Structure formats: C-alpha cells, structure tokens
C-alpha cells in the first residue's frame, strides 16, 4: 500500500472520528435540553415567618432555605459561600437556634420563625452585635460577616441559656464562657480574612465583659 493511501486512510479516520464525537455531543445536549423541557418540578406551599413577617411561597421541593430567602424573598444578606454547610456564610436563626440554611430544605420549615441578618437591625438602628463588629473591625471583605453576626448573636443566647458545648460541659461553672469557649462555638463560621480576634472582641463587648 502506498504512503499516500495510508495518509488518506488516516485522514478519513480522523474526520470520521471527529464527526462521531460532534454528533454524540450534540445528541447529549439535545437530550439534556429535552429532559429540562419535559421535567416537571413538584411544588409545595410553604408558610413561615421571616424577620417577623408571615411569608407564603410555592416552592420546588428541592429548594433550600437559603435559595428561598435569596431568590424568592430577595433577602440577599445571607450569603452562598461553599453551598456545602462548611463555611457558615449562610447562617440564619430558626426558632432562635442558628443553622446553615444551604443544607436545609425550605419545605422543612413550615410554621417556623426565621431570622436573617436583615431582621437583626437597620442602618439607622444597628443591633448591638452589628455595632460591636463595626467598632472592633470584625470584618474585612465582609462576605462572611452576615453569617458571623447572626451566629455570634445566637452563641451569646446559647451561653445565656446554659447550653453546653465541647469546651464547657457545664456552663453553670462558667456562665459567661471564656474566649476559648466563644471561639469554639464560632468555629463553624470561616473568615478567609482572618478577623477572628476582632470578632471575639466584639462578642465579648456585647456579652458585657471587658475585652
């Protein structure tokens, strides 16, 4: 067989293979689009109280509490950071207890009371924790700050209520909690800027103790 014939066969093989790959990709895209077009979301009516206001939504069962707040109620203070429950940027309070809203489905909160950063204070009247964060520079880029503040408010409520943690098994022995206690309780809120010491100082001031 001549070399020109070999080259021709090789060229024909490459063209044929390329056409096959392109055809497969187009088919896959078409199938994905068809699935998207024909897929029907299962909706459910959810009613809960958000920042003191009763809200009612018709949501896809797969909608997280975070997406319900951000995309449907336009409360964008709660941030979507990792979306895996690891950074704490989406922390809100549900019935007074803090939780990461990216890991919880909205339909699980029928009748609950949800508090976001928007419900803690206003520009004209800051929550004491917000004011302390400003005073102690408890933020830099600010992306994690809403979750940090909400979590900090909830942490002080936990301490006041005597809810134990890994550091202090019995808060009756240390009702005000140490700096190490506060840091342990806040460990689920990650700050890439590293403002942890300032955050702890802000919390200490709000708790009514000298920093």
C-alpha positions in Angstrom: 0.0 0.0 0.0 1.3 3.4 -0.9 2.1 6.0 1.7 -0.4 8.4 0.1 -3.1 5.8 0.6 -2.1 5.4 4.3 -2.2 9.1 4.7 -5.6 9.3 3.1 -7.0 6.5 5.2 -5.6 8.2 8.4 -7.2 11.5 7.4 -10.6 9.8 6.6 -10.4 8.0 10.0 -9.8 11.3 11.9 -12.6 13.1 10.0 -14.9 10.2 10.8 -14.0 10.1 14.4 -14.4 13.9 14.8 -17.8 13.7 13.2 -18.8 10.9 15.6 -17.7 12.9 18.6 -19.5 16.0 17.5 -22.7 14.0 16.8 -22.5 12.4 20.2 -22.1 15.8 21.9 -25.0 17.3 20.0 -27.2 14.4 20.9 -26.2 14.6 24.6 -27.0 18.4 24.6 -30.3 17.7 22.9 -31.2 15.0 25.4 -30.3 17.3 28.3 -32.5 20.1 26.8 -35.3 17.7 26.2 -35.1 16.4 29.8 -35.1 20.0 31.1 -38.1 20.9 28.9 -40.2 18.0 29.9 -39.1 17.8 33.6 -41.9 19.0 35.9 -41.0 20.4 39.3 -43.0 19.2 42.2 -44.2 22.3 44.0 -45.3 22.7 47.6 -46.8 25.6 49.5 -44.6 26.7 52.4 -45.7 29.3 55.0 -43.3 30.6 57.6 -42.4 33.8 59.4 -39.3 35.6 58.2 -38.0 38.6 60.3 -41.3 39.0 61.9 -43.4 38.9 58.7 -45.5 36.0 57.6 -44.5 34.8 54.2 -46.1 32.2 51.9 -44.3 30.6 48.9 -44.9 27.9 46.3 -41.6 26.2 46.0 -39.9 23.3 44.3 -39.4 20.6 46.9 -35.7 20.8 46.2 -35.4 24.5 47.1 -33.1 25.1 50.0 -34.0 27.6 52.7 -31.1 29.7 51.6 -32.4 29.9 48.0 -35.9 30.6 49.2 -34.6 33.5 51.2 -32.3 34.9 48.5 -34.1 34.0 45.2 -37.7 34.2 46.3 -37.8 36.7 49.2 -34.8 38.7 47.9 -33.1 38.7 51.3 -29.6 38.5 50.0 -27.8 39.2 53.3 -27.4 35.5 53.8 -24.5 34.6 51.5 -24.0 31.4 49.5 -20.3 30.6 50.1 -19.4 26.9 49.9 -23.0 25.6 49.5 -21.9 22.6 51.4 -22.5 23.7 55.0 -18.8 24.2 55.7 -18.3 28.0 55.8 -21.2 29.4 57.8 -21.8 32.3 55.4 -25.5 31.4 55.1 -26.1 31.1 58.9 -29.6 32.1 60.0 -31.7 31.5 63.1 -34.6 29.2 63.0 -36.9 29.3 66.1 -34.0 31.0 67.9 -31.4 28.4 67.0 -28.7 29.0 64.4 -28.3 26.8 61.4 -26.7 26.8 58.0 -29.5 27.5 55.5 -27.8 25.9 52.5 -28.3 22.4 53.9 -31.9 22.6 54.9 -34.9 22.4 52.5 -37.4 25.2 52.7 -40.3 22.8 53.0 -39.0 21.5 56.3 -39.7 24.9 57.9 -43.4 25.1 57.7 -44.6 27.4 60.5 -41.1 28.2 61.7 -39.7 31.6 62.6 -36.6 32.5 60.6 -34.3 35.4 61.4 -31.7 36.6 58.9 -29.2 39.4 59.1 -31.9 41.8 57.8 -34.0 41.1 60.8 -31.4 42.0 63.4 -31.0 45.7 62.8 -31.3 48.5 60.3 -28.7 51.1 59.1 -30.4 53.7 61.4 -30.6 51.3 64.4 -27.9 48.7 64.4 -28.1 45.6 66.5 -25.6 45.7 69.4 -23.6 42.9 67.7 -23.5 44.8 64.4 -22.4 47.9 66.2 -19.6 46.0 68.0 -18.4 44.4 64.7 -18.0 48.0 63.3 -16.2 49.2 66.4 -13.8 46.3 66.6 -13.3 45.9 62.9 -14.8 42.4 63.0 -14.7 42.1 59.2 -12.6 42.9 56.2 -14.1 41.8 52.8 -17.4 41.5 54.6 -18.7 38.4 52.7 -18.8 36.2 55.8 -19.9 39.0 58.1 -23.7 38.4 58.0 -23.3 34.8 58.9 -20.7 35.7 61.6 -23.0 38.3 63.2 -26.1 36.0 63.2 -24.1 33.2 64.6 -22.5 35.5 67.3 -25.9 36.6 68.4 -27.1 33.0 68.7 -23.9 32.0 70.5 -24.4 34.5 73.3 -28.0 33.3 73.6 -26.8 29.7 73.9 -24.3 30.7 76.6 -27.0 32.7 78.5 -29.4 29.7 78.2 -26.7 27.4 79.6 -26.5 25.2 76.5 -23.2 23.3 76.8 -20.5 22.9 74.1 -17.4 20.7 73.7 -15.3 23.2 75.6 -17.5 23.8 78.6 -19.6 20.8 79.5 -21.3 22.6 82.4 -21.9 26.3 81.8 -23.1 26.7 85.4 -19.4 26.6 86.3 -18.6 29.3 83.8 -21.9 31.1 82.9 -20.1 33.9 81.0 -17.9 31.5 78.9 -14.3 32.0 78.1 -12.7 33.4 75.0 -11.8 29.8 74.1 -15.5 28.9 74.6 -16.7 31.6 72.2 -14.1 30.7 69.6 -15.1 27.0 69.8 -18.8 27.9 69.3 -18.0 30.1 66.4 -15.6 27.6 64.7 -18.2 26.8 62.1 -18.1 30.3 60.7 -15.0 30.7 58.5 -13.3 34.1 57.8 -10.8 34.0 55.0 -9.6 37.4 56.0 -8.7 36.1 59.5 -10.6 38.6 61.6 -11.2 36.1 64.4 -9.6 38.1 67.2 -11.7 41.1 66.4 -14.8 39.0 66.2 -14.2 37.6 69.6 -13.6 41.1 71.0 -16.9 42.2 69.5 -18.7 39.3 71.1 -17.0 39.9 74.4 -18.2 43.5 74.5 -21.8 42.6 73.7 -21.7 40.0 76.4 -21.0 42.8 78.8 -17.5 41.9 79.8 -14.2 43.8 79.3 -12.5 42.9 76.0 
